[in-house]
Amino acid sequence: EVYLKDETRNPTNSFRDRCGALLVSNALDLKCDSVICASSGNIGASLAAYCAKSSLICHIIVPKMVDIGKMAQMLIYDAVIEEYGEVLDESIERAKSVAKETGWYQASAELNPLVIEAQKTIAFEVTEQTSVPDWFIVSMGSGGTIYSIWKGFKELYALGRIETLPKMVGVQAEGCSPIVNAHLKEKTETVSLQKPSTHALAILVANPLNGAWALRALKESKGIAVSVSDPEIFLAEQEIARLEGIFAEPSSSATIAALKKLSSQDVIKPKDKVVCLIT
């Protein structure tokens, strides 16, 4: 029994609109006139849109490896874009230093804790619309998303709104899987990769700043971490477009690739209920 949590239905087509709405509201409350973030795609597009609506100046630091479609969104929403570094990790360091120099509102997903609060609402919606699944499959880049959703479920459980908790499954690309590697070695911290490689750019993160949180979510939920190849990801992307009419980016499609792998290995059983997050 498989459900796809389709976050492409948000205003700029990704789950990061949850963050964009909350962070820009917070920036307005704090009387900020400029926002800065590091992004390889989704959160940059979302913040650019919400800043345009709110008359804030949006500065986005992008790495050389950036999603062209998302870049087009940032440009049309009139964001100020600076390219810095090969991968997102370097862009984050640049955004950190610029915010310190200028006093601009820091909206990088890895650096603002309100992002966790925004994204945990995914768990609330899934519970409202169906029920708690046996497995919840999430792609991992910096690691914050899987932790956010696990936090949402834990809060519902603490409030007595749900009686069970899902096992979380974290997915990374084989060429860039520092969180998966750490989980398999039963470590509590990740080790940065030297030469990460994947065409799923949204999860191309060599040094996941929220990796320890992701590992905690996997351990607490008695979940698992798995890596999938780029060919498996692209095949899954084609299948969900053809069979479900959902156009997902490669990093999202990794959840379907992981589902296929885990069900073929009989880790996920035929009677299990599964939710795959399509970010």
Salt bridges, closest charged atoms under 4 A:
ASP6 OD2 - ARG9 NE 2.94
GLU7 OE2 - LYS5 NZ 2.94
GLU7 OE1 - ARG18 NE 2.74
GLU82 OE2 - ARG94 NE 2.92
GLU93 OE2 - LYS96 NZ 3.44
GLU117 OE1 - LYS120 NZ 2.54
GLU117 OE2 - LYS151 NZ 2.95
GLU125 OE1 - LYS5 NZ 2.94
GLU125 OE1 - ARG18 NH2 2.94
GLU155 OE1 - LYS120 NZ 2.88
GLU155 OE2 - LYS151 NZ 2.59
GLU174 OE2 - LYS261 NZ 3.96
GLU220 OE1 - LYS154 NZ 3.05
GLU232 OE1 - LYS261 NZ 3.83
GLU239 OE1 - LYS260 NZ 3.10
ASP266 OD2 - LYS269 NZ 3.15
